[in-house]
């Protein structure tokens, strides 16, 4: 009887454990960030409509739509989070708290299409006290923000490379093209790092110093490090960085 009760307890706990990952995915703003990426991609497609030959533009649109299909991105990113984050409860508790919601709101505002357009030529220089700048420096060191930005850039560049390969077969091989793009990762990280402190000062400008300090404490904790490393892996999985568009499975249905 005791063994049966243990088995039943485990079976009942599995759905709850799985739901914690989904709740974390939602609480941390991943679905909305994916929507913001879709908006940015659609705007980019429109910008290139009149500057590319029609066939090239259509290839770019088709490859972009396949790689960044919403259901496929969500499925890959959620699976990446599950595969790399052993314990989601600590991060879930943060993002469900008033501070966590404020962090997510700040990040979602920063990636909205109107904000991206407003600051297309660069962010204003943020004024801050020495204490706040020190907190931001610690946050910049704890968050994989530059690495995440590089992954997004590589994924978008991968779409362009795949489209060029389709239009000019033999010029670029799919695997070698992705390897070439991956070789640009460190250069992209260095470019983002050059202005990262000012970027984070702007993004989290509505957080008080006390809230910022609490955020830094979480990001530097074992639970925070585990979450943000898993988040980086989930971004790579969701955007299929390093994979050619042709290698991606069709978008799942009904998700």
N, C-alpha and C positions, 0 to 999 in steps of 0.2 A: 504493500500500500504506500509506503514511504517513497519508493522509487517512482510509482505512478504519479504521486503528487508533485515530485520534482520535475518529471517530464511535462506534466500539465502546466506547471509554473513557467517553464522555459518556453513552451509553445505560446502561452499567453503573452509573454514578454517580448517576443520577436516582433510582432506588429508595432508595438509601442516604440521599440528601438528604431525600427525603420522609419516611423513617423518623425522621430527626433531629427533625422537628417533632412527630411522634407521641410519640417518646420524651420530648421536652421536656414535652409536654402531660401525660404520665403522671407524669414525675419531679417536676414542680412541683405535683402534687396536684390537678389540675383535675377528674378524674373523681370523686374523693372529695368535693371541695367542691360539685360539682353534686349529689351524693347528699345532702349536708348541707342544701342548699337545698330539695331535695325533701322531706326530713323536716320542715323548718320550714314549708313550704307546707301539708303534710298536717295538721300541728298547727294551723295557722291556720284551715284549712277546718273542722276539728272545733270550734274555738272559736266560729266564726260560725254553726254549724249551728242553734243555738237562739236566736240573736239576729237572724236575718234571715228574711224570708218564704221559704217553701220554694222558690218559683220563682227568687227572687233568689239564694238559696244555690246552687241547681243551676247557674244561669248562671255564677256565680263559679267553681264547681268545674270546669265544662266549659272555660271560658276559661283557667283556670289550668293544667289538664291539657294543653290544646293548646299554649299558649305555652311551657310548661316541660317538654314531653315530653323525657325524657332523651336519646333518640337525636338529636332535632332540636337540642337545646341543644348537645350534643357536636359535632355536625356543623357548626353555625354558628360555634361558638367556635373549633374547629380551623381552619376556613377563614379566620376573621378573623385568627388568629395567623399563618397562612401568608401572607396577603395583606399584612401590615404588618411582619413581622419578616424582614429580609433575611438574617440570619445567626444560626441557632439554636444553634450549637455552643458559644459562650461561656456562654450561660445554661444549656445542658444540662450542661456541665462543672461549673458551680456546684451545680446541684440534684442531681447524682449524687454529689457529694462528701459527706463526713460532715457538714460545716457545712450544706450545702444540705438534707440529709435532716432535720437538726435544725430548720432554719427551717420546712420544710414540716410537720413533726410539730407544731410550736408553733402554726402557723396552723390546722391541722386540728383540734387540740384546742379552740382558741378558738371554732370554729364548730360544734362538736358540739351536738346538741340538749340534752343535759343541762347543758352549760356555758351555753348561751343561757338556759335556764330558771333556772339558779342565779343569773345576774347580770342578770336581767330588769329589776331596779330600779336598775341601775348598777354599775359596777366599783368595787372598793375603791381607795382612794388608795394608790399605790405609793411606797414609800420608795426613794430612789436617791441615789447620790453625785452631786456636781456633774459629774464626768467622764461618768458614765453618762447623766445627763440631757442633756448636750451631744451625746453620740452619738445619743441618741434624737431630739433636735431635728433633727440632720442627716438622720437616717433619715426622719423625717416630711416633711422638705422634698424628699427624693429619691423617695419612694414615692408613687404616686397613690392612696393609701389612701382619702382623703376622696372623691375623684372616683369610685372604684370603689363605695364605699358608697352614693353618690348614685345611681349607675346601677342598683344593685339595688333601691333604694327606688322609683325611677321605674318600673322594670319591674313591680314588684308593684302600684304605684298604677295602672299602665296596665290591669291585669287588672280592677281594681275599676271603673275608668272605662268600660271596654268593656262590662262586665256591666250597669252602670247605663244605658248607651246602648241596650242591647238591650231592657231592661225598659221604658224610657221613650223610644221613638223620637222624634227631633226635639229632645229636650232638649239633647243633646250630640252634635255631629257627630264622627265618628271622627278625622278629621284635626285639627280644631280642639281636640279633647280632648287629643290627643298633644302639640300645640303648647303647650297650657296646662300640661301636666305638665312639659314640657321647660323652661318658664319658671321652674320651681321648682328647677332644678338648682343654681344658685348659692346659694340659701338653704339647701339641704340640705348642700352642701359646707361652708358657714360653720358650720352646727350641728355637723357632725362634727369640723371643725377645732378647735372650742372645747375639746374634751377628747381630742384625738388623741394628744398626748404620753403621757398617762396610759394610754390604750388600748394603745399600742405597748409601754410599759413592762410592762404586764400580759401581753400576748401573748408577748413575747420574753423573759420573765423567766428562763427557763432558759438563755439564752445568756450566756456569760461576757462580760466587757468586751472581751476580745481577739476573741472570735467576733463580737460586735456591731460592732466596728470593721472587721473584714473584710467583714461584710455591708454596712456603710455604704460601704466602698470600692467594692464591686461595684455597688451601686445608683447611685453617683455617676459610675461609669465610662461611657464611650460605649456599651459592650455592655449595661450595666445599664439605662441610660436607654432604649436601643432596645427591650430586652425589656419593661420595665414600661409603656412607651407602647403597645407591641403587645398586652400583656396587657389594658390598659384597653380597647383597641379590640375585643379578643376577647370581653371581658365584654359590651360593648354589642351585639356581633353575636350572641353566644350567647343573651342574654336578650331580643333583639329590641327594644331600647329605642327608643322613638319610632315603632314600628310598631303598628298596630291588630292585634288578634288575628285579625280576619277576613282580613287581608292575608297571613297566614303560610301557607306551603304545609303540607300534611299531613306529619306526622312520617315520616321515611324508615324503611324496613324493613331489617332485617338488618344493622344497624350496632352 
